């Protein structure tokens, strides 16, 4: 039987992937809570769903088996009533102050639902008006009547790249940077542990979501079966990279080096894959603003060293091109600039996820159609670009790569 997870490349033909269609949780967004929930604007849900459906069809038309997060979670909960109860209890314990004092009320409500309704409700959130009565009124209600939720909606969940990362034959269950997203890895924890398709494999966990220091999937790129690139970004810390490196280097035999990219900590550059993405064996889409005037940036090579105090050896460099040539054993490396290198176009199209490309196979990518100049530049470099609509999807600050968790590449 073929493995249910296996990722040793960023660009090898994609065979199996996990997505989440935008749902009613998107309609929970309001201007007052956009920043709290990590959105810059409110997508039009029917438009976002139409764009996502186009995306999934494009994946399937290119030979990818696409799994739904909703379906897998429902099937995982259905194996045992105790699994349902454990999932609900963990969700509530992670839900912050809004559910505080009402845990029993919310717990009873969730457990009264069937599996499908339970999953959808956890994703969509629970509004106070949906379950309140005169008996539930407490001091919190009297003092904070404007906030409508007992259980916050998970509006970022359609970006399945971030909460968990398949690396080789194992998974990192990530510790998310923002409180708004910290519950998301729980879905993947329960799917891996209890879904019949995955549980029997006893998939190793390289890093658990309860460990200290933040790390998110958008910062991880599997450059080869030996080398991983990880961004030190707004949402992934250097300490998390050290923790993951120790786990990988001492628990498996393939991956031997990590390239830590030091990128600016900003909303625009939130993950590595918003500024740097592999599209072919020696080609990379790149936002020029991450390089200095000499075309360099700070990089750190992390390797196993049993004699070192931290069990790791660190080597600093600023030669991005030379480092990639050496690590990938390529004679040349081609950087494809956002916006064709034009300063204004590069900044505009980077903001609308021109670098956030999903490689279906070497030299074949999915890109948002709104990034016209960047897509033309990719084609000038010989990359085949499959365009999808994304005007609504991109309001959540993510593109084709963000919206998919790759599970198996050939």
Secondary structure as GFF3:
##gff-version 3
##sequence-region A 1 410
A	DSSP	beta_strand	14	19	.	.	.	ID=ss1
A	DSSP	three_ten_helix	24	28	.	.	.	ID=ss2
A	DSSP	three_ten_helix	31	33	.	.	.	ID=ss3
A	DSSP	alpha_helix	45	61	.	.	.	ID=ss4
A	DSSP	beta_strand	65	68	.	.	.	ID=ss5
A	DSSP	alpha_helix	69	77	.	.	.	ID=ss6
A	DSSP	alpha_helix	81	93	.	.	.	ID=ss7
A	DSSP	three_ten_helix	96	99	.	.	.	ID=ss8
A	DSSP	alpha_helix	103	111	.	.	.	ID=ss9
A	DSSP	alpha_helix	115	124	.	.	.	ID=ss10
A	DSSP	beta_strand	126	127	.	.	.	ID=ss11
A	DSSP	alpha_helix	128	131	.	.	.	ID=ss12
A	DSSP	alpha_helix	139	143	.	.	.	ID=ss13
A	DSSP	beta_strand	149	151	.	.	.	ID=ss14
A	DSSP	beta_strand	164	167	.	.	.	ID=ss15
A	DSSP	beta_strand	170	173	.	.	.	ID=ss16
A	DSSP	three_ten_helix	179	181	.	.	.	ID=ss17
A	DSSP	alpha_helix	185	194	.	.	.	ID=ss18
A	DSSP	alpha_helix	196	199	.	.	.	ID=ss19
A	DSSP	beta_strand	205	207	.	.	.	ID=ss20
A	DSSP	three_ten_helix	217	219	.	.	.	ID=ss21
A	DSSP	beta_strand	220	222	.	.	.	ID=ss22
A	DSSP	beta_strand	227	232	.	.	.	ID=ss23
A	DSSP	alpha_helix	238	251	.	.	.	ID=ss24
A	DSSP	beta_strand	257	262	.	.	.	ID=ss25
A	DSSP	three_ten_helix	272	274	.	.	.	ID=ss26
A	DSSP	beta_strand	276	280	.	.	.	ID=ss27
A	DSSP	beta_strand	283	286	.	.	.	ID=ss28
A	DSSP	three_ten_helix	288	290	.	.	.	ID=ss29
A	DSSP	beta_strand	299	304	.	.	.	ID=ss30
A	DSSP	beta_strand	312	317	.	.	.	ID=ss31
A	DSSP	alpha_helix	320	328	.	.	.	ID=ss32
A	DSSP	beta_strand	334	337	.	.	.	ID=ss33
A	DSSP	three_ten_helix	338	341	.	.	.	ID=ss34
A	DSSP	alpha_helix	343	351	.	.	.	ID=ss35
A	DSSP	beta_strand	358	361	.	.	.	ID=ss36
A	DSSP	beta_strand	364	368	.	.	.	ID=ss37
A	DSSP	alpha_helix	372	380	.	.	.	ID=ss38
A	DSSP	beta_strand	384	388	.	.	.	ID=ss39
A	DSSP	three_ten_helix	393	396	.	.	.	ID=ss40
A	DSSP	beta_strand	405	409	.	.	.	ID=ss41
###
